[in-house]
Amino acid sequence: MVPVAIALIGTRLSLARVVFMGWFGPRGLASIVLGLVYLEQEIHLPGEATIRLAVIGTVLLSIFAHGLSATPGIGLYQRRIASLDPAAPDFPVRQQVERGQS
């Protein structure tokens, strides 16, 4: 979450948007990519089995945690975003159009 928050500094996005993007961001995917990069090297280093287990465990926990938190997280995010000031940079565009502001 912290790298996403750092990357979004200066965007003026709401805290709700930053937290949502940080939580549902590329966590499991990043673990898979880094694990594959490591395995592509074909170097048999000490602890290789431990690294594989750590990557697999991270991906499985990510799938589980994000799967369980998706519906409540989206509901909370929707409520927070709906209560934003219409001038906020991450105010939903659909609501702006419905109010006649394009």
Summary of the structure (lengths in Angstrom):
residues: 102
radius of gyration: 18.8
end to end distance: 31.9
largest distance: 62.9
contacts: 219
relative contact order: 0.13
helix: 69%
strand: 0%
